[in-house]
Amino acid sequence: MTVIIPSREPVIRNYYVAATSEEALSFLSAHHGHAQVVAGGTLLLPQMQRHESYANKLVDVSRVGSMRTIEEQNGHLIMGGAVTFGAILGNAFVREKQPLLYEAAQLVGTPKIRHLGTIGGNVASATGSAEGLLALVALGAEAEIDNLTGEQWLPVDRLCVRCGVSRLDSMAEILTRLRFPSLTSRQGAAMAHINDQPIDERAPLALALLITIEPDMAVVNDCRVAMGTSQGVPQRVQTVESELVGQTIADARLLFHQYATTWLDENQPNVATKGAVTALLTQSFDHAVEMAHRPAPDVPNA
């Protein structure tokens, strides 16, 4: 279906709604250098208004059925790139099987942004405090990138070049799917941000935490920590991760606060007051540990 939009600023001369990813790629190829992928538009349209995008033709993938699905395969969640944050919040399967991404969706913008904004667009933003992207980095998620030569799976964190710049070429490629592990027993997660900005702007700082504890519930067996600022890209804080493994819960709590605070001082010293940072770190750690102690949920398939 093709819709011609009247000329205005920014000028969009053609808006094509694709039924399949193959259709979308064909459109990009036919209008190479002038067409760009759009789904929710919460990232692209403001860029066009700021004249940061030179596309005058858009191909909408928000109605591609395969890009709107959520399912579990072999212990992983497979999520389409056009799944909105509103859809994530409305999915009980995601809430139980991967609460880190569910909590990230709760922190995204306004209800309108959550209704329109997609997980694929959040990844393409390449912004350190983009909550969905940060959660996926902490989970070690992979993205399926499709172009005319085929498709390949790439680690999500490798898509970020620098703040606001992604390796994903939205004039020639489509992020069709994401995959990341489901939550297992004795695992807990927490997502938080410090936000002293207007609600429709990026938080200056966001944190994603995933903890696995030993069967005796007293020692940290594995840990993944990702932090990001609105001026950078998401980063795994491996110094924190390595120090926490093998520690008792009480000692890990103290070390988490110590090392994470050091990271903040080095990367964003003025992001918030020390009291706000302390509260963020303590609450996130305690929340993840509490979740790890809960019985494994029994939920139906997505």
FIROBA-446702 format. One record per residue: z, y, x of N, C-alpha, C in turn; residue in one letter. Coordinates in pm, whole numbers, padded with zeros to 5 digits, always signed. Layout:
BEGIN
ZYXZYXZYXA...
! end
This chain:
BEGIN
+00000-00119+00085+00000+00000+00000+00000+00124+00088M-00091+00216+00065-00101+00339+00143-00070+00459+00055T+00014+00547+00107+00049+00669+00035+00014+00788+00123V-00067+00881+00074-00101+01001+00148-00001+01110+00113I+00064+01165+00216+00167+01266+00196+00109+01404+00227I+00129+01503+00140+00075+01637+00164+00123+01693+00298P+00038+01778+00359+00071+01837+00489+00194+01924+00480S+00284+01909+00576+00405+01989+00587+00461+01968+00726R+00566+02039+00759+00632+02022+00889+00753+01933+00871E+00767+01824+00947+00665+01772+01037+00549+01708+00962P+00430+01710+01020+00310+01660+00953+00307+01507+00957V+00308+01444+00840+00289+01300+00829+00162+01279+00748I+00057+01238+00814-00073+01229+00748-00092+01098+00674R-00016+00997+00711-00033+00868+00646+00098+00791+00652N+00138+00734+00540+00262+00655+00532+00227+00521+00472Y+00236+00416+00554+00192+00283+00512+00314+00192+00499Y+00327+00127+00385+00437+00034+00360+00387-00108+00386V+00436-00169+00493+00389-00302+00533+00462-00411+00456A+00391-00518+00426+00451-00633+00360+00497-00737+00460A+00438-00736+00579+00474-00832+00685+00477-00758+00818T+00542-00820+00917+00543-00760+01050+00402-00760+01110S+00323-00859+01076+00185-00865+01126+00105-00745+01074E+00124-00712+00947+00057-00595+00891+00098-00468+00965E+00227-00457+00992+00278-00339+01060+00219-00326+01200A+00212-00439+01273+00156-00435+01408+00007-00400+01404L-00064-00449+01305-00206-00416+01291-00225-00267+01268S-00138-00208+01188-00144-00064+01161-00118+00014+01290F-00016-00027+01366+00014+00041+01492-00103+00033+01588L-00167-00084+01591-00281-00103+01681-00400-00017+01639S-00424-00011+01509-00538+00065+01459-00522+00214+01482A-00397+00259+01490-00370+00403+01509-00288+00424+01635H-00328+00355+01739-00251+00355+01865-00224+00497+01916H-00097+00523+01943-00059+00654+01995-00031+00757+01889G-00064+00726+01763-00043+00822+01655+00049+00768+01546H+00079+00637+01550+00160+00574+01446+00291+00522+01505A+00392+00518+01420+00524+00475+01464+00592+00397+01352Q+00679+00303+01393+00754+00223+01296+00870+00304+01240V+00896+00288+01110+01013+00347+01047+01071+00246+00950V+01203+00247+00935+01268+00161+00835+01355+00252+00748A+01479+00277+00790+01564+00369+00714+01530+00514+00735G+01481+00547+00854+01440+00684+00883+01552+00775+00928G+01676+00724+00934+01788+00812+00970+01783+00853+01117T+01711+00779+01200+01694+00816+01340+01563+00891+01361L+01453+00838+01307+01321+00893+01334+01297+01028+01268L+01330+01043+01141+01296+01166+01070+01361+01290+01131L+01490+01285+01169+01545+01401+01240+01474+01429+01371P+01429+01322+01441+01353+01343+01564+01222+01414+01535Q+01157+01379+01426+01031+01444+01391+01055+01590+01354M+01165+01617+01286+01197+01755+01251+01224+01840+01375Q+01276+01775+01479+01301+01846+01605+01179+01843+01697R+01068+01788+01647+00943+01776+01722+00962+01692+01849H+01047+01590+01838+01068+01497+01949+00981+01372+01934E+00909+01361+01824+00816+01251+01801+00679+01310+01769S+00575+01251+01828+00440+01303+01810+00358+01222+01710Y+00420+01125+01646+00347+01043+01549+00316+01125+01424A+00197+01108+01369+00165+01169+01241+00134+01065+01135N+00154+00935+01173+00138+00825+01080+00260+00733+01095K+00313+00687+00984+00430+00600+00987+00400+00470+00914L+00454+00361+00968+00444+00231+00901+00586+00186+00869V+00613+00171+00742+00746+00139+00690+00764-00013+00686D+00867-00064+00756+00893-00209+00758+01015-00245+00675V+01067-00151+00598+01190-00176+00522+01172-00279+00411S+01047-00310+00374+01023-00408+00267+00969-00541+00321R+00970-00557+00452+00929-00685+00511+01041-00786+00487V+01015-00886+00403+01119-00978+00361+01191-01047+00475G+01116-01092+00576+01176-01165+00687+01267-01077+00772S+01253-00945+00759+01335-00853+00837+01457-00804+00759M+01479-00861+00641+01593-00820+00558+01690-00935+00532R+01672-01046+00604+01753-01165+00579+01870-01175+00676T+01973-01249+00631+02090-01281+00714+02117-01430+00694I+02119-01505+00805+02144-01649+00794+02214-01698+00920E+02269-01819+00912+02334-01879+01028+02252-01998+01076E+02232-02007+01208+02160-02118+01269+02231-02157+01398Q+02276-02282+01404+02334-02336+01527+02444-02247+01585N+02535-02201+01499+02647-02122+01545+02617-01977+01573G+02496-01932+01538+02459-01793+01556+02420-01731+01422H+02447-01603+01408+02394-01529+01294+02259-01471+01335L+02160-01487+01247+02027-01430+01266+02011-01322+01160I+01989-01199+01205+01985-01085+01114+01855-01007+01136M+01786-00979+01028+01662-00903+01037+01686-00761+01083G+01588-00705+01155+01603-00570+01207+01607-00463+01101G+01559-00493+00979+01559-00395+00870+01680-00408+00779A+01776-00492+00815+01900-00503+00736+01977-00372+00749V+02018-00316+00637+02091-00189+00639+02240-00214+00658T+02311-00108+00698+02456-00120+00713+02522-00141+00577F+02461-00087+00472+02513-00113+00339+02504-00260+00303G+02392-00325+00342+02376-00468+00316+02476-00549+00396A+02505-00506+00518+02605-00575+00600+02741-00568+00533I+02776-00451+00482+02906-00434+00416+02914-00512+00285L+02801-00538+00225+02801-00613+00100+02789-00763+00120G+02792-00809+00244+02771-00951+00274+02901-01015+00320N+02961-01097+00235+03088-01163+00269+03072-01258+00385A+02954-01315+00401+02929-01408+00510+02943-01336+00645F+02887-01217+00657+02900-01140+00781+03045-01101+00803V+03113-01061+00699+03254-01018+00712+03340-01130+00770R+03314-01254+00730+03395-01366+00778+03343-01426+00908E+03210-01431+00923+03152-01498+01039+03139-01409+01161K+03127-01277+01141+03123-01186+01256+03180-01050+01216Q+03312-01045+01206+03379-00922+01160+03361-00804+01253P+03325-00826+01379+03304-00713+01469+03189-00626+01419L+03078-00688+01378+02966-00611+01326+02998-00553+01190L+03077-00627+01111+03118-00576+00980+03202-00449+00996Y+03297-00453+01090+03380-00335+01115+03297-00219+01170E+03198-00251+01252+03109-00146+01304+03037-00077+01189A+02989-00154+01092+02918-00097+00977+03008-00003+00898A+03137-00035+00890+03230+00051+00818+03242+00189+00882Q+03219+00198+01012+03237+00324+01084+03111+00409+01090L+03000+00356+01042+02872+00427+01053+02864+00538+00948V+02856+00662+00995+02821+00778+00915+02878+00789+00775G+02792+00831+00685+02826+00852+00544+02772+00736+00460T+02815+00724+00333+02757+00620+00246+02604+00626+00238P+02549+00747+00238+02403+00760+00232+02338+00705+00358K+02397+00736+00473+02342+00685+00599+02355+00533+00604I+02468+00480+00558+02485+00334+00558+02387+00267+00463R+02351+00335+00355+02256+00280+00258+02115+00274+00316H+02080+00373+00399+01944+00381+00453+01933+00325+00594L+02034+00351+00677+02026+00318+00818+02022+00168+00843G+01939+00125+00937+01923-00017+00965+01984-00052+01100T+02017-00180+01117+02073-00226+01243+01968-00213+01354I+01840-00235+01322+01736-00219+01423+01723-00075+01469G+01734+00019+01377+01729+00161+01413+01847+00202+01498G+01964+00144+01470+02083+00173+01549+02066+00126+01692N+02004+00009+01709+01976-00041+01844+01876+00050+01914V+01773+00093+01843+01670+00178+01902+01723+00315+01943A+01836+00356+01886+01892+00487+01921+01935+00495+02066S+01971+00380+02126+02013+00374+02267+02124+00474+02297A+02219+00486+02204+02331+00578+02221+02460+00499+02236T+02540+00535+02336+02658+00457+02370+02758+00442+02258G+02773+00544+02173+02872+00536+02066+02811+00495+01932S+02684+00448+01932+02625+00393+01809+02695+00261+01779A+02771+00260+01670+02865+00150+01648+02800+00012+01639E+02688+00002+01567+02622-00128+01557+02571-00176+01691G+02507-00088+01766+02457-00123+01899+02571-00166+01990L+02681-00092+01990+02794-00124+02077+02852-00261+02044L+02866-00290+01915+02917-00421+01874+02825-00533+01923A+02696-00513+01911+02600-00614+01955+02606-00635+02106L+02627-00528+02182+02641-00541+02327+02765-00624+02361V+02876-00598+02292+02998-00675+02316+02978-00822+02282A+02894-00851+02183+02869-00988+02140+02766-01060+02227L+02703-00988+02320+02597-01050+02398+02475-01081+02315G+02444-00996+02217+02335-01020+02123+02199-01010+02190A+02101-01076+02128+01963-01069+02171+01877-01014+02058E+01768-00948+02095+01675-00892+01998+01539-00957+02014A+01476-00990+01902+01339-01041+01905+01244-00922+01892E+01161-00903+01994+01066-00792+01997+00925-00849+01977I+00857-00800+01874+00720-00846+01844+00619-00738+01882D+00509-00780+01943+00393-00694+01962+00268-00779+01948N+00154-00722+01974+00028-00794+01949+00008-00913+02043L+00083-00920+02152+00070-01033+02244+00167-01146+02213T+00256-01125+02117+00352-01229+02081+00491-01172+02065G+00590-01259+02074+00728-01214+02059+00813-01271+02172E+00923-01201+02200+01017-01248+02301+01157-01201+02264Q+01256-01280+02309+01396-01244+02288+01449-01178+02415W+01513-01062+02399+01569-00988+02511+01713-00951+02481L+01800-00950+02583+01938-00904+02562+01936-00760+02510P+02018-00731+02413+02021-00598+02353+02056-00492+02456V+02149-00521+02546+02189-00417+02640+02077-00381+02738D+01979-00468+02755+01866-00437+02843+01764-00344+02778R+01781-00317+02649+01688-00227+02580+01723-00080+02603L+01842-00053+02653+01887+00086+02672+01851+00134+02813C+01768+00237+02821+01732+00295+02950+01833+00402+02989V+01848+00499+02904+01949+00604+02916+01975+00656+02776R+02069+00747+02764+02107+00793+02630+01986+00845+02553C+01959+00784+02438+01849+00827+02352+01714+00771+02390G+01707+00691+02497+01579+00636+02541+01588+00483+02545V+01504+00418+02463+01504+00273+02453+01377+00216+02514S+01387+00094+02568+01267+00024+02616+01179-00023+02501R+01233-00024+02382+01156-00061+02264+01055+00050+02233L+00928+00017+02235+00821+00114+02208+00785+00106+02059D+00839+00200+01982+00819+00194+01837+00678+00232+01795S+00591+00265+01891+00450+00289+01860+00366+00164+01883M+00430+00058+01936+00354-00064+01963+00433-00191+01936A+00563-00179+01912+00649-00296+01899+00742-00283+01779E+00794-00398+01736+00888-00403+01624+01006-00492+01662I+01126-00443+01639+01245-00527+01653+01260-00603+01522L+01221-00729+01523+01216-00804+01398+01348-00872+01363T+01418-00926+01466+01542-00999+01437+01644-00978+01549R+01769-01004+01516+01878-01005+01613+01954-01135+01598L+02008-01186+01707+02092-01306+01698+02214-01288+01788R+02326-01337+01736+02453-01323+01807+02549-01430+01755F+02649-01467+01835+02736-01579+01796+02819-01549+01672P+02841-01651+01593+02938-01643+01484+03079-01648+01542S+03174-01594+01471+03313-01600+01514+03361-01745+01507L+03435-01788+01610+03490-01923+01611+03641-01916+01598T+03704-02032+01586+03849-02035+01576+03911-01977+01702S+04026-01915+01687+04103-01851+01793+04032-01730+01854R+03935-01673+01780+03871-01550+01823+03909-01436+01731Q+03923-01319+01790+03950-01200+01711+03868-01083+01763G+03841-00988+01677+03755-00876+01713+03810-00746+01658A+03773-00636+01722+03812-00504+01674+03705-00403+01713A+03681-00310+01623+03584-00203+01645+03652-00072+01608M+03642+00028+01692+03707+00155+01663+03630+00268+01729A+03650+00388+01677+03595+00506+01744+03689+00624+01727H+03679+00715+01820+03747+00844+01808+03641+00943+01766I+03661+01006+01655+03556+01093+01601+03614+01228+01563N+03592+01327+01649+03633+01464+01617+03511+01549+01584D+03399+01481+01550+03276+01550+01513+03256+01541+01361Q+03163+01623+01306+03127+01607+01164+03087+01463+01136P+03111+01416+01014+03094+01275+00981+02952+01226+00999I+02853+01316+00992+02713+01274+01007+02664+01282+01151D+02755+01304+01248+02718+01307+01389+02784+01191+01462E+02726+01157+01578+02779+01046+01656+02922+01074+01702R+03006+00970+01697+03140+00981+01753+03129+01000+01904A+03219+01079+01966+03214+01095+02111+03242+00966+02186P+03318+00875+02123+03358+00752+02190+03370+00638+02089L+03324+00519+02128+03344+00400+02045+03381+00283+02134A+03452+00188+02075+03504+00072+02148+03481-00054+02066L+03435-00161+02133+03421-00292+02070+03493-00395+02156A+03571-00481+02090+03656-00577+02161+03647-00713+02094L+03628-00818+02175+03626-00955+02127+03717-01037+02218L+03817-01104+02160+03915-01181+02237+03918-01325+02189I+03924-01419+02284+03946-01560+02253+04077-01601+02318T+04165-01666+02241+04294-01706+02294+04302-01858+02304I+04390-01905+02392+04408-02048+02414+04466-02114+02289E+04451-02249+02278+04504-02319+02160+04653-02297+02137P+04730-02272+02243+04873-02248+02224+04901-02105+02178D+04795-02025+02164+04803-01890+02110+04878-01792+02201M+04900-01827+02327+04982-01743+02413+04906-01678+02527A+04783-01726+02557+04709-01679+02673+04566-01640+02633V+04514-01536+02696+04376-01494+02672+04282-01586+02747V+04191-01650+02676+04096-01744+02735+03964-01675+02772N+03924-01577+02694+03800-01504+02720+03812-01366+02656D+03735-01272+02709+03744-01136+02658+03612-01064+02682C+03569-00988+02583+03451-00902+02598+03489-00763+02550R+03465-00665+02633+03496-00526+02601+03372-00441+02625V+03334-00362+02527+03224-00267+02544+03271-00130+02499A+03236-00030+02576+03268+00109+02541+03142+00193+02557M+03138+00301+02484+03024+00391+02496+03058+00529+02446G+02992+00629+02503+03009+00766+02461+02879+00818+02402T+02887+00930+02334+02768+00988+02271+02671+01045+02372S+02712+01053+02498+02625+01105+02604+02578+00996+02700Q+02606+00870+02667+02568+00762+02757+02510+00644+02680G+02512+00527+02743+02468+00403+02681+02585+00307+02676V+02581+00205+02591+02691+00109+02584+02710+00037+02717P+02835+00013+02753+02865-00056+02877+02967-00165+02854Q+02940-00282+02908+03044-00385+02917+03141-00344+03027R+03271-00342+02996+03372-00301+03093+03426-00428+03159V+03353-00478+03256+03382-00609+03314+03511-00611+03395Q+03554-00497+03448+03683-00495+03518+03796-00527+03422T+03788-00476+03300+03889-00507+03199+03881-00654+03161V+03759-00701+03137+03741-00840+03092+03798-00940+03193E+03766-00922+03320+03810-01019+03421+03961-01017+03439S+04021-00901+03425+04166-00891+03445+04245-00954+03330E+04188-00952+03209+04262-01001+03094+04262-01154+03084L+04156-01217+03133+04145-01363+03121+04258-01430+03200V+04329-01522+03133+04439-01595+03196+04575-01528+03180G+04576-01408+03125+04702-01336+03106+04767-01375+02973Q+04899-01365+02967+04967-01380+02839+04926-01263+02749T+04946-01280+02620+04909-01175+02526+04980-01044+02561I+05109-01052+02591+05186-00931+02621+05134-00861+02746A+05107-00938+02853+05057-00878+02976+04915-00826+02958D+04834-00899+02882+04697-00856+02858+04694-00724+02783A+04787-00706+02693+04795-00582+02615+04817-00462+02707R+04909-00477+02802+04938-00369+02897+04819-00343+02988L+04755-00451+03038+04643-00435+03127+04522-00374+03056L+04503-00415+02932+04392-00360+02854+04406-00208+02844F+04525-00164+02810+04549-00020+02799+04525+00049+02934H+04575-00010+03041+04565+00050+03174+04420+00064+03220Q+04344-00046+03214+04209-00043+03265+04114+00034+03174Y+04133+00022+03044+04046+00094+02953+04068+00245+02963A+04193+00285+02982+04221+00428+03000+04157+00480+03128T+04160+00399+03233+04095+00438+03358+03945+00457+03337T+03883+00366+03263+03740+00378+03234+03712+00508+03159W+03795+00541+03063+03777+00665+02987+03791+00787+03077L+03890+00786+03163+03910+00899+03253+03789+00922+03342D+03724+00812+03381+03608+00823+03471+03479+00859+03398E+03467+00816+03273+03341+00834+03202+03341+00946+03099N+03454+00975+03040+03462+01079+02938+03604+01134+02934Q+03644+01207+03037+03784+01249+03048+03832+01340+02936P+03741+01412+02871+03782+01508+02768+03745+01465+02628N+03721+01334+02610+03675+01287+02480+03779+01306+02370V+03906+01298+02401+04011+01314+02302+04143+01331+02373A+04246+01360+02295+04378+01372+02356+04425+01236+02403T+04516+01234+02498+04567+01108+02550+04635+01027+02440K+04702+01096+02350+04768+01025+02240+04669+00951+02151G+04554+01013+02124+04452+00949+02041+04393+00828+02112A+04371+00841+02243+04317+00729+02320+04416+00614+02321V+04543+00643+02344+04646+00539+02346+04651+00465+02213T+04645+00538+02104+04650+00476+01972+04527+00388+01949A+04411+00436+01990+04288+00358+01973+04296+00225+02047L+04336+00229+02173+04341+00107+02254+04444+00009+02201L+04563+00059+02171+04671-00029+02125+04638-00093+01991T+04592-00013+01897+04560-00065+01764+04446-00166+01770Q+04345-00139+01852+04231-00230+01862+04273-00364+01919S+04350-00363+02026+04396-00487+02087+04482-00567+01990F+04577-00502+01926+04666-00571+01833+04588-00629+01714D+04489-00554+01666+04408-00601+01554+04330-00726+01591H+04271-00726+01711+04192-00843+01756+04281-00965+01773A+04399-00947+01832+04491-01060+01852+04539-01114+01718V+04569-01026+01626+04612-01070+01492+04504-01154+01425E+04380-01111+01437+04269-01186+01379+04253-01323+01444M+04274-01330+01576+04260-01456+01649+04364-01559+01604A+04476-01514+01550+04580-01605+01505+04558-01656+01363H+04461-01599+01293+04437-01641+01155+04369-01777+01152R+04389-01855+01045+04315-01980+01029+04166-01951+01016P+04084-02042+01065+03939-02025+01056+03898-02015+00910A+03815-01916+00873+03773-01900+00735+03675-02009+00691P+03677-02038+00564+03583-02135+00506+03498-02060+00406D+03377-02027+00447+03289-01947+00362+03158-02020+00339V+03090-01993+00228+02960-02056+00203+02855-02001+00296P+02741-02068+00303+02630-02019+00383+02580-01886+00331N+02516-01810+00422+02463-01678+00385+02356-01693+00279A
! end
